[in-house]
Amino acid sequence: MTFVPLTCVPVATIVECKLSRPKYTPMAENQLKALEKKIDELIALCRDLNRENQSLKHDSRGWHDERLQLVANNDLARGKVEAMINRLQALEQES
């Protein structure tokens, strides 16, 4: 096999080889269309999954904030109950 340096090949030939569309058999064309369809479906699925992921992240932040609020309310209620118990114990000791 002999190699021809690119400097010996006219640029137009190189460009023509790169730009000309290869000839596909009908089977290859069908496979290409099927592959194209699958790629489009994957792109749509990725978009849907991204939307769902963003929604789940948003929900998660909301649940996290709600949990923090519930913990704070629980601590406040615990403090009030402890204060009532202490007052009741103090009243009991006075009697």
Secondary structure, DSSP 4 states (H G I P E B T S, - for coil): -----GGGS-HHHHHHHHHSPPP--HHHHHHHHHHHHHHHHHHHHHHHHHHHHHHHHHHHHHHHHHHHHHHHHHHHHHHHHHHHHHHHHHHHHH-
